Amino acid sequence: MELMVCPLCKGPLTIDAQTRELICSADRLAFPVRDGIPVMLESQARPIEDEAAAAPVVLPPAS
Ligand SMILES: [Zn+2]
């Protein structure tokens, strides 16, 4: 089975089940999949907004 890798960093990609994009967490890019074909072009990639990091991080108070 062919493993999808990032065209930039050659790192492994993960599939976002909701957006059906291929995600490179290292480059923080999401590559679109059109008609079932991954578009592995940096120019077509979308920068990932890190929702977890964007949300305020609540740390437990140090005691
Ligand atoms: Zn990458």
N, CA, C, O and the ligand as a Tripos MOL2 file, in Angstrom:
@<TRIPOS>MOLECULE
protein
  253   251    64     0     0
PROTEIN
NO_CHARGES

@<TRIPOS>ATOM
      1 N           0.8360   -1.1920    0.0000 N.3       1 MET1
      2 CA          0.0000    0.0000    0.0000 C.3       1 MET1
      3 C           0.8740    1.2450    0.0000 C.2       1 MET1
      4 O           1.8260    1.3680    0.7700 O.2       1 MET1
      5 N           0.5240    2.1390   -0.8680 N.am      2 GLU2
      6 CA          1.3370    3.3390   -1.0040 C.3       2 GLU2
      7 C           1.0360    4.3170    0.1280 C.2       2 GLU2
      8 O          -0.1180    4.6240    0.4240 O.2       2 GLU2
      9 N           2.0870    4.7820    0.7340 N.am      3 LEU3
     10 CA          1.9140    5.7110    1.8410 C.3       3 LEU3
     11 C           1.9820    7.1350    1.3080 C.2       3 LEU3
     12 O           2.8890    7.5010    0.5610 O.2       3 LEU3
     13 N           1.0040    7.9200    1.7090 N.am      4 MET4
     14 CA          1.0090    9.3120    1.2950 C.3       4 MET4
     15 C           2.0000   10.0850    2.1510 C.2       4 MET4
     16 O           1.9730   10.0140    3.3800 O.2       4 MET4
     17 N           2.8640   10.8130    1.4860 N.am      5 VAL5
     18 CA          3.8120   11.6300    2.2260 C.3       5 VAL5
     19 C           3.7130   13.0690    1.7360 C.2       5 VAL5
     20 O           3.2690   13.3510    0.6230 O.2       5 VAL5
     21 N           4.1350   13.9460    2.5980 N.am      6 CYS6
     22 CA          4.1050   15.3640    2.2800 C.3       6 CYS6
     23 C           5.1290   15.6660    1.1790 C.2       6 CYS6
     24 O           6.2690   15.2100    1.2610 O.2       6 CYS6
     25 N           4.7390   16.4240    0.1560 N.am      7 PRO7
     26 CA          5.6820   16.7510   -0.9200 C.3       7 PRO7
     27 C           6.7770   17.7080   -0.4630 C.2       7 PRO7
     28 O           7.7980   17.8580   -1.1350 O.2       7 PRO7
     29 N           6.5660   18.3440    0.6630 N.am      8 LEU8
     30 CA          7.5580   19.3070    1.1360 C.3       8 LEU8
     31 C           8.5740   18.6520    2.0560 C.2       8 LEU8
     32 O           9.7810   18.7180    1.8210 O.2       8 LEU8
     33 N           8.0700   18.0200    3.1060 N.am      9 CYS9
     34 CA          8.9820   17.4910    4.1140 C.3       9 CYS9
     35 C           9.1010   15.9740    4.0500 C.2       9 CYS9
     36 O           9.8860   15.3790    4.7890 O.2       9 CYS9
     37 N           8.3180   15.3430    3.1610 N.am     10 LYS10
     38 CA          8.3200   13.8890    2.9930 C.3      10 LYS10
     39 C           7.8570   13.1710    4.2570 C.2      10 LYS10
     40 O           8.0820   11.9730    4.4290 O.2      10 LYS10
     41 N           7.2180   13.9150    5.1180 N.am     11 GLY11
     42 CA          6.6910   13.3000    6.3290 C.3      11 GLY11
     43 C           5.3470   12.6560    6.0590 C.2      11 GLY11
     44 O           4.7310   12.8980    5.0200 O.2      11 GLY11
     45 N           4.8930   11.8410    6.9880 N.am     12 PRO12
     46 CA          3.6140   11.1490    6.8190 C.3      12 PRO12
     47 C           2.4490   12.1220    6.9030 C.2      12 PRO12
     48 O           2.4820   13.1010    7.6490 O.2      12 PRO12
     49 N           1.4330   11.8300    6.1280 N.am     13 LEU13
     50 CA          0.2310   12.6430    6.1480 C.3      13 LEU13
     51 C          -0.8820   11.8910    6.8620 C.2      13 LEU13
     52 O          -0.9460   10.6620    6.8430 O.2      13 LEU13
     53 N          -1.7330   12.6470    7.4760 N.am     14 THR14
     54 CA         -2.9170   12.0470    8.0730 C.3      14 THR14
     55 C          -4.1400   12.5940    7.3580 C.2      14 THR14
     56 O          -4.1200   13.7020    6.8220 O.2      14 THR14
     57 N          -5.1890   11.8120    7.3560 N.am     15 ILE15
     58 CA         -6.4160   12.2250    6.6760 C.3      15 ILE15
     59 C          -7.3880   12.7940    7.6890 C.2      15 ILE15
     60 O          -7.6930   12.1660    8.7030 O.2      15 ILE15
     61 N          -7.8670   13.9890    7.4010 N.am     16 ASP16
     62 CA         -8.9070   14.5790    8.2240 C.3      16 ASP16
     63 C         -10.2440   14.0140    7.7540 C.2      16 ASP16
     64 O         -10.6780   14.2670    6.6300 O.2      16 ASP16
     65 N         -10.8750   13.2640    8.6110 N.am     17 ALA17
     66 CA        -12.0980   12.5750    8.2090 C.3      17 ALA17
     67 C         -13.2340   13.5600    7.9290 C.2      17 ALA17
     68 O         -14.1450   13.2590    7.1580 O.2      17 ALA17
     69 N         -13.1780   14.7130    8.5450 N.am     18 GLN18
     70 CA        -14.2680   15.6700    8.3800 C.3      18 GLN18
     71 C         -14.1030   16.4910    7.1110 C.2      18 GLN18
     72 O         -15.0440   16.6310    6.3290 O.2      18 GLN18
     73 N         -12.9110   17.0310    6.9070 N.am     19 THR19
     74 CA        -12.7000   17.8870    5.7420 C.3      19 THR19
     75 C         -12.1870   17.0860    4.5520 C.2      19 THR19
     76 O         -12.1440   17.5880    3.4290 O.2      19 THR19
     77 N         -11.7940   15.8220    4.8050 N.am     20 ARG20
     78 CA        -11.2390   14.9450    3.7610 C.3      20 ARG20
     79 C         -10.0100   15.5720    3.1290 C.2      20 ARG20
     80 O          -9.7910   15.4780    1.9210 O.2      20 ARG20
     81 N          -9.2280   16.2020    3.9560 N.am     21 GLU21
     82 CA         -7.9610   16.7600    3.4960 C.3      21 GLU21
     83 C          -6.8260   15.9130    4.0450 C.2      21 GLU21
     84 O          -6.9780   15.2070    5.0420 O.2      21 GLU21
     85 N          -5.7070   15.9980    3.3830 N.am     22 LEU22
     86 CA         -4.5030   15.3370    3.8680 C.3      22 LEU22
     87 C          -3.6970   16.3560    4.6520 C.2      22 LEU22
     88 O          -3.3530   17.4250    4.1490 O.2      22 LEU22
     89 N          -3.4080   16.0050    5.8800 N.am     23 ILE23
     90 CA         -2.8190   16.9440    6.8030 C.3      23 ILE23
     91 C          -1.3540   16.6210    7.0270 C.2      23 ILE23
     92 O          -0.9990   15.4830    7.3340 O.2      23 ILE23
     93 N          -0.5010   17.6310    6.8700 N.am     24 CYS24
     94 CA          0.8860   17.5170    7.3140 C.3      24 CYS24
     95 C           1.0180   18.3410    8.5810 C.2      24 CYS24
     96 O           0.9650   19.5710    8.5520 O.2      24 CYS24
     97 N           1.1900   17.6500    9.6820 N.am     25 SER25
     98 CA          1.2590   18.3710   10.9490 C.3      25 SER25
     99 C           2.5820   19.1160   11.0880 C.2      25 SER25
    100 O           2.6590   20.1110   11.8080 O.2      25 SER25
    101 N           3.6170   18.6450   10.4080 N.am     26 ALA26
    102 CA          4.9170   19.2970   10.5010 C.3      26 ALA26
    103 C           4.8930   20.6550    9.8000 C.2      26 ALA26
    104 O           5.3870   21.6480   10.3330 O.2      26 ALA26
    105 N           4.3180   20.6870    8.6110 N.am     27 ASP27
    106 CA          4.2480   21.9400    7.8520 C.3      27 ASP27
    107 C           2.9810   22.7230    8.1650 C.2      27 ASP27
    108 O           2.8430   23.8810    7.7710 O.2      27 ASP27
    109 N           2.0630   22.0860    8.8720 N.am     28 ARG28
    110 CA          0.7900   22.7020    9.1960 C.3      28 ARG28
    111 C           0.0610   23.1150    7.9220 C.2      28 ARG28
    112 O          -0.4230   24.2390    7.7820 O.2      28 ARG28
    113 N           0.0050   22.1520    6.9980 N.am     29 LEU29
    114 CA         -0.6910   22.3720    5.7430 C.3      29 LEU29
    115 C          -1.7230   21.2690    5.5420 C.2      29 LEU29
    116 O          -1.5380   20.1290    5.9690 O.2      29 LEU29
    117 N          -2.8050   21.6380    4.8860 N.am     30 ALA30
    118 CA         -3.8340   20.6660    4.5340 C.3      30 ALA30
    119 C          -3.9460   20.6220    3.0200 C.2      30 ALA30
    120 O          -4.2360   21.6290    2.3740 O.2      30 ALA30
    121 N          -3.7120   19.4380    2.4650 N.am     31 PHE31
    122 CA         -3.7920   19.2790    1.0140 C.3      31 PHE31
    123 C          -5.1850   18.7900    0.6410 C.2      31 PHE31
    124 O          -5.6830   17.8350    1.2380 O.2      31 PHE31
    125 N          -5.8070   19.4160   -0.3160 N.am     32 PRO32
    126 CA         -7.1630   19.0210   -0.6900 C.3      32 PRO32
    127 C          -7.1880   17.7090   -1.4570 C.2      32 PRO32
    128 O          -6.2020   17.3130   -2.0790 O.2      32 PRO32
    129 N          -8.3200   17.0540   -1.4000 N.am     33 VAL33
    130 CA         -8.5510   15.8470   -2.1960 C.3      33 VAL33
    131 C          -9.7210   16.1460   -3.1200 C.2      33 VAL33
    132 O         -10.8380   16.4040   -2.6700 O.2      33 VAL33
    133 N          -9.4510   16.1070   -4.4040 N.am     34 ARG34
    134 CA        -10.4850   16.4400   -5.3770 C.3      34 ARG34
    135 C         -10.8150   15.2130   -6.2130 C.2      34 ARG34
    136 O          -9.9420   14.6120   -6.8390 O.2      34 ARG34
    137 N         -12.0920   14.8560   -6.2090 N.am     35 ASP35
    138 CA        -12.5450   13.6700   -6.9440 C.3      35 ASP35
    139 C         -11.7520   12.4300   -6.5410 C.2      35 ASP35
    140 O         -11.4460   11.5650   -7.3630 O.2      35 ASP35
    141 N         -11.4320   12.3740   -5.2610 N.am     36 GLY36
    142 CA        -10.7160   11.2200   -4.7430 C.3      36 GLY36
    143 C          -9.2290   11.2360   -5.0160 C.2      36 GLY36
    144 O          -8.5250   10.2880   -4.6680 O.2      36 GLY36
    145 N          -8.7420   12.2950   -5.6310 N.am     37 ILE37
    146 CA         -7.3240   12.3810   -5.9710 C.3      37 ILE37
    147 C          -6.6720   13.4680   -5.1200 C.2      37 ILE37
    148 O          -7.0590   14.6350   -5.1880 O.2      37 ILE37
    149 N          -5.6890   13.0790   -4.3250 N.am     38 PRO38
    150 CA         -5.0000   14.0780   -3.5080 C.3      38 PRO38
    151 C          -4.2430   15.0810   -4.3800 C.2      38 PRO38
    152 O          -3.5420   14.7020   -5.3180 O.2      38 PRO38
    153 N          -4.3950   16.3380   -4.0610 N.am     39 VAL39
    154 CA         -3.6880   17.3950   -4.7860 C.3      39 VAL39
    155 C          -2.4680   17.7650   -3.9550 C.2      39 VAL39
    156 O          -2.5450   18.5500   -3.0100 O.2      39 VAL39
    157 N          -1.3440   17.1780   -4.3370 N.am     40 MET40
    158 CA         -0.1380   17.3340   -3.5330 C.3      40 MET40
    159 C           0.6850   18.5160   -4.0290 C.2      40 MET40
    160 O           1.8410   18.3640   -4.4230 O.2      40 MET40
    161 N           0.0800   19.6750   -4.0050 N.am     41 LEU41
    162 CA          0.7620   20.8780   -4.4540 C.3      41 LEU41
    163 C           0.7450   21.9000   -3.3180 C.2      41 LEU41
    164 O          -0.2910   22.1720   -2.7120 O.2      41 LEU41
    165 N           1.9080   22.4470   -3.0580 N.am     42 GLU42
    166 CA          1.9830   23.4260   -1.9850 C.3      42 GLU42
    167 C           1.0870   24.6220   -2.2830 C.2      42 GLU42
    168 O           0.5070   25.2190   -1.3760 O.2      42 GLU42
    169 N           0.9820   24.9660   -3.5680 N.am     43 SER43
    170 CA          0.1750   26.1200   -3.9490 C.3      43 SER43
    171 C          -1.3090   25.8930   -3.6980 C.2      43 SER43
    172 O          -2.0860   26.8410   -3.5810 O.2      43 SER43
    173 N          -1.6920   24.6130   -3.6170 N.am     44 GLN44
    174 CA         -3.0930   24.2920   -3.3780 C.3      44 GLN44
    175 C          -3.3690   23.9980   -1.9070 C.2      44 GLN44
    176 O          -4.5200   23.8350   -1.5020 O.2      44 GLN44
    177 N          -2.3310   23.9350   -1.1360 N.am     45 ALA45
    178 CA         -2.5010   23.5660    0.2630 C.3      45 ALA45
    179 C          -3.0330   24.7420    1.0720 C.2      45 ALA45
    180 O          -2.8500   25.9120    0.7350 O.2      45 ALA45
    181 N          -3.6900   24.3730    2.1380 N.am     46 ARG46
    182 CA         -4.3160   25.3710    2.9970 C.3      46 ARG46
    183 C          -3.5900   25.3570    4.3420 C.2      46 ARG46
    184 O          -3.3930   24.2950    4.9320 O.2      46 ARG46
    185 N          -3.1980   26.5260    4.8220 N.am     47 PRO47
    186 CA         -2.5800   26.5620    6.1450 C.3      47 PRO47
    187 C          -3.5870   26.1120    7.2000 C.2      47 PRO47
    188 O          -4.7620   26.4760    7.1570 O.2      47 PRO47
    189 N          -3.1140   25.3360    8.1190 N.am     48 ILE48
    190 CA         -3.9950   24.8180    9.1680 C.3      48 ILE48
    191 C          -4.0620   25.8170   10.3090 C.2      48 ILE48
    192 O          -3.0480   26.2840   10.8280 O.2      48 ILE48
    193 N          -5.2840   26.1220   10.6730 N.am     49 GLU49
    194 CA         -5.4840   26.8870   11.8940 C.3      49 GLU49
    195 C          -5.5500   25.8860   13.0380 C.2      49 GLU49
    196 O          -6.4210   25.0160   13.0850 O.2      49 GLU49
    197 N          -4.6320   26.0310   13.9290 N.am     50 ASP50
    198 CA         -4.6190   25.0960   15.0440 C.3      50 ASP50
    199 C          -5.6630   25.5160   16.0650 C.2      50 ASP50
    200 O          -5.4400   26.4000   16.8920 O.2      50 ASP50
    201 N          -6.7980   24.8610   15.9800 N.am     51 GLU51
    202 CA         -7.9010   25.2600   16.8410 C.3      51 GLU51
    203 C          -7.5870   24.9930   18.3070 C.2      51 GLU51
    204 O          -8.0170   25.7330   19.1910 O.2      51 GLU51
    205 N          -6.8530   23.9550   18.5470 N.am     52 ALA52
    206 CA         -6.5090   23.6410   19.9330 C.3      52 ALA52
    207 C          -5.6050   24.7280   20.5070 C.2      52 ALA52
    208 O          -5.7570   25.1350   21.6590 O.2      52 ALA52
    209 N          -4.6570   25.1940   19.6830 N.am     53 ALA53
    210 CA         -3.7410   26.2090   20.1700 C.3      53 ALA53
    211 C          -4.4160   27.5710   20.2130 C.2      53 ALA53
    212 O          -4.0710   28.4210   21.0340 O.2      53 ALA53
    213 N          -5.3850   27.7730   19.3200 N.am     54 ALA54
    214 CA         -6.0590   29.0600   19.2890 C.3      54 ALA54
    215 C          -6.9740   29.2390   20.4920 C.2      54 ALA54
    216 O          -7.1840   30.3520   20.9750 O.2      54 ALA54
    217 N          -7.5090   28.1300   20.9600 N.am     55 ALA55
    218 CA         -8.3740   28.2100   22.1270 C.3      55 ALA55
    219 C          -7.5370   28.5280   23.3570 C.2      55 ALA55
    220 O          -6.3890   28.0990   23.4670 O.2      55 ALA55
    221 N          -8.1100   29.2690   24.2580 N.am     56 PRO56
    222 CA         -7.3570   29.5810   25.4820 C.3      56 PRO56
    223 C          -7.0490   28.3080   26.2540 C.2      56 PRO56
    224 O          -7.9070   27.4510   26.4640 O.2      56 PRO56
    225 N          -5.8280   28.2200   26.6540 N.am     57 VAL57
    226 CA         -5.3940   27.0360   27.3870 C.3      57 VAL57
    227 C          -5.5670   27.3040   28.8710 C.2      57 VAL57
    228 O          -4.9990   28.2450   29.4240 O.2      57 VAL57
    229 N          -6.3430   26.4750   29.4860 N.am     58 VAL58
    230 CA         -6.5870   26.6250   30.9220 C.3      58 VAL58
    231 C          -5.7510   25.6040   31.6660 C.2      58 VAL58
    232 O          -5.9770   24.3970   31.5750 O.2      58 VAL58
    233 N          -4.8030   26.1040   32.3870 N.am     59 LEU59
    234 CA         -3.9530   25.2080   33.1570 C.3      59 LEU59
    235 C          -4.4660   25.1310   34.5850 C.2      59 LEU59
    236 O          -4.9510   26.1230   35.1300 O.2      59 LEU59
    237 N          -4.3640   23.9970   35.1680 N.am     60 PRO60
    238 CA         -4.7750   23.9050   36.5800 C.3      60 PRO60
    239 C          -3.8360   24.7530   37.4440 C.2      60 PRO60
    240 O          -2.6280   24.7830   37.2060 O.2      60 PRO60
    241 N          -4.3710   25.4110   38.4040 N.am     61 PRO61
    242 CA         -3.5200   26.2590   39.2560 C.3      61 PRO61
    243 C          -2.4810   25.4320   39.9940 C.2      61 PRO61
    244 O          -2.7580   24.3530   40.5190 O.2      61 PRO61
    245 N          -1.2800   25.9810   40.0100 N.am     62 ALA62
    246 CA         -0.2300   25.2930   40.7360 C.3      62 ALA62
    247 C          -0.5280   25.3860   42.2410 C.2      62 ALA62
    248 O          -0.9010   26.4380   42.7600 O.2      62 ALA62
    249 N          -0.3570   24.2970   42.8860 N.am     63 SER63
    250 CA         -0.6900   24.3130   44.3140 C.3      63 SER63
    251 C           0.5220   23.9440   45.1660 C.2      63 SER63
    252 O           0.4270   23.9070   46.3920 O.2      63 SER63
    253 ZN          5.1960   18.4020    5.3490 Zn       64 ZN64
@<TRIPOS>BOND
     1     1     2 1
     2     2     3 1
     3     3     4 2
     4     3     5 am
     5     5     6 1
     6     6     7 1
     7     7     8 2
     8     7     9 am
     9     9    10 1
    10    10    11 1
    11    11    12 2
    12    11    13 am
    13    13    14 1
    14    14    15 1
    15    15    16 2
    16    15    17 am
    17    17    18 1
    18    18    19 1
    19    19    20 2
    20    19    21 am
    21    21    22 1
    22    22    23 1
    23    23    24 2
    24    23    25 am
    25    25    26 1
    26    26    27 1
    27    27    28 2
    28    27    29 am
    29    29    30 1
    30    30    31 1
    31    31    32 2
    32    31    33 am
    33    33    34 1
    34    34    35 1
    35    35    36 2
    36    35    37 am
    37    37    38 1
    38    38    39 1
    39    39    40 2
    40    39    41 am
    41    41    42 1
    42    42    43 1
    43    43    44 2
    44    43    45 am
    45    45    46 1
    46    46    47 1
    47    47    48 2
    48    47    49 am
    49    49    50 1
    50    50    51 1
    51    51    52 2
    52    51    53 am
    53    53    54 1
    54    54    55 1
    55    55    56 2
    56    55    57 am
    57    57    58 1
    58    58    59 1
    59    59    60 2
    60    59    61 am
    61    61    62 1
    62    62    63 1
    63    63    64 2
    64    63    65 am
    65    65    66 1
    66    66    67 1
    67    67    68 2
    68    67    69 am
    69    69    70 1
    70    70    71 1
    71    71    72 2
    72    71    73 am
    73    73    74 1
    74    74    75 1
    75    75    76 2
    76    75    77 am
    77    77    78 1
    78    78    79 1
    79    79    80 2
    80    79    81 am
    81    81    82 1
    82    82    83 1
    83    83    84 2
    84    83    85 am
    85    85    86 1
    86    86    87 1
    87    87    88 2
    88    87    89 am
    89    89    90 1
    90    90    91 1
    91    91    92 2
    92    91    93 am
    93    93    94 1
    94    94    95 1
    95    95    96 2
    96    95    97 am
    97    97    98 1
    98    98    99 1
    99    99   100 2
   100    99   101 am
   101   101   102 1
   102   102   103 1
   103   103   104 2
   104   103   105 am
   105   105   106 1
   106   106   107 1
   107   107   108 2
   108   107   109 am
   109   109   110 1
   110   110   111 1
   111   111   112 2
   112   111   113 am
   113   113   114 1
   114   114   115 1
   115   115   116 2
   116   115   117 am
   117   117   118 1
   118   118   119 1
   119   119   120 2
   120   119   121 am
   121   121   122 1
   122   122   123 1
   123   123   124 2
   124   123   125 am
   125   125   126 1
   126   126   127 1
   127   127   128 2
   128   127   129 am
   129   129   130 1
   130   130   131 1
   131   131   132 2
   132   131   133 am
   133   133   134 1
   134   134   135 1
   135   135   136 2
   136   135   137 am
   137   137   138 1
   138   138   139 1
   139   139   140 2
   140   139   141 am
   141   141   142 1
   142   142   143 1
   143   143   144 2
   144   143   145 am
   145   145   146 1
   146   146   147 1
   147   147   148 2
   148   147   149 am
   149   149   150 1
   150   150   151 1
   151   151   152 2
   152   151   153 am
   153   153   154 1
   154   154   155 1
   155   155   156 2
   156   155   157 am
   157   157   158 1
   158   158   159 1
   159   159   160 2
   160   159   161 am
   161   161   162 1
   162   162   163 1
   163   163   164 2
   164   163   165 am
   165   165   166 1
   166   166   167 1
   167   167   168 2
   168   167   169 am
   169   169   170 1
   170   170   171 1
   171   171   172 2
   172   171   173 am
   173   173   174 1
   174   174   175 1
   175   175   176 2
   176   175   177 am
   177   177   178 1
   178   178   179 1
   179   179   180 2
   180   179   181 am
   181   181   182 1
   182   182   183 1
   183   183   184 2
   184   183   185 am
   185   185   186 1
   186   186   187 1
   187   187   188 2
   188   187   189 am
   189   189   190 1
   190   190   191 1
   191   191   192 2
   192   191   193 am
   193   193   194 1
   194   194   195 1
   195   195   196 2
   196   195   197 am
   197   197   198 1
   198   198   199 1
   199   199   200 2
   200   199   201 am
   201   201   202 1
   202   202   203 1
   203   203   204 2
   204   203   205 am
   205   205   206 1
   206   206   207 1
   207   207   208 2
   208   207   209 am
   209   209   210 1
   210   210   211 1
   211   211   212 2
   212   211   213 am
   213   213   214 1
   214   214   215 1
   215   215   216 2
   216   215   217 am
   217   217   218 1
   218   218   219 1
   219   219   220 2
   220   219   221 am
   221   221   222 1
   222   222   223 1
   223   223   224 2
   224   223   225 am
   225   225   226 1
   226   226   227 1
   227   227   228 2
   228   227   229 am
   229   229   230 1
   230   230   231 1
   231   231   232 2
   232   231   233 am
   233   233   234 1
   234   234   235 1
   235   235   236 2
   236   235   237 am
   237   237   238 1
   238   238   239 1
   239   239   240 2
   240   239   241 am
   241   241   242 1
   242   242   243 1
   243   243   244 2
   244   243   245 am
   245   245   246 1
   246   246   247 1
   247   247   248 2
   248   247   249 am
   249   249   250 1
   250   250   251 1
   251   251   252 2
@<TRIPOS>SUBSTRUCTURE
     1 MET1         2 RESIDUE 1 A MET
     2 GLU2         6 RESIDUE 1 A GLU
     3 LEU3        10 RESIDUE 1 A LEU
     4 MET4        14 RESIDUE 1 A MET
     5 VAL5        18 RESIDUE 1 A VAL
     6 CYS6        22 RESIDUE 1 A CYS
     7 PRO7        26 RESIDUE 1 A PRO
     8 LEU8        30 RESIDUE 1 A LEU
     9 CYS9        34 RESIDUE 1 A CYS
    10 LYS10       38 RESIDUE 1 A LYS
    11 GLY11       42 RESIDUE 1 A GLY
    12 PRO12       46 RESIDUE 1 A PRO
    13 LEU13       50 RESIDUE 1 A LEU
    14 THR14       54 RESIDUE 1 A THR
    15 ILE15       58 RESIDUE 1 A ILE
    16 ASP16       62 RESIDUE 1 A ASP
    17 ALA17       66 RESIDUE 1 A ALA
    18 GLN18       70 RESIDUE 1 A GLN
    19 THR19       74 RESIDUE 1 A THR
    20 ARG20       78 RESIDUE 1 A ARG
    21 GLU21       82 RESIDUE 1 A GLU
    22 LEU22       86 RESIDUE 1 A LEU
    23 ILE23       90 RESIDUE 1 A ILE
    24 CYS24       94 RESIDUE 1 A CYS
    25 SER25       98 RESIDUE 1 A SER
    26 ALA26      102 RESIDUE 1 A ALA
    27 ASP27      106 RESIDUE 1 A ASP
    28 ARG28      110 RESIDUE 1 A ARG
    29 LEU29      114 RESIDUE 1 A LEU
    30 ALA30      118 RESIDUE 1 A ALA
    31 PHE31      122 RESIDUE 1 A PHE
    32 PRO32      126 RESIDUE 1 A PRO
    33 VAL33      130 RESIDUE 1 A VAL
    34 ARG34      134 RESIDUE 1 A ARG
    35 ASP35      138 RESIDUE 1 A ASP
    36 GLY36      142 RESIDUE 1 A GLY
    37 ILE37      146 RESIDUE 1 A ILE
    38 PRO38      150 RESIDUE 1 A PRO
    39 VAL39      154 RESIDUE 1 A VAL
    40 MET40      158 RESIDUE 1 A MET
    41 LEU41      162 RESIDUE 1 A LEU
    42 GLU42      166 RESIDUE 1 A GLU
    43 SER43      170 RESIDUE 1 A SER
    44 GLN44      174 RESIDUE 1 A GLN
    45 ALA45      178 RESIDUE 1 A ALA
    46 ARG46      182 RESIDUE 1 A ARG
    47 PRO47      186 RESIDUE 1 A PRO
    48 ILE48      190 RESIDUE 1 A ILE
    49 GLU49      194 RESIDUE 1 A GLU
    50 ASP50      198 RESIDUE 1 A ASP
    51 GLU51      202 RESIDUE 1 A GLU
    52 ALA52      206 RESIDUE 1 A ALA
    53 ALA53      210 RESIDUE 1 A ALA
    54 ALA54      214 RESIDUE 1 A ALA
    55 ALA55      218 RESIDUE 1 A ALA
    56 PRO56      222 RESIDUE 1 A PRO
    57 VAL57      226 RESIDUE 1 A VAL
    58 VAL58      230 RESIDUE 1 A VAL
    59 LEU59      234 RESIDUE 1 A LEU
    60 PRO60      238 RESIDUE 1 A PRO
    61 PRO61      242 RESIDUE 1 A PRO
    62 ALA62      246 RESIDUE 1 A ALA
    63 SER63      250 RESIDUE 1 A SER
    64 ZN64       253 GROUP 0 **** ****
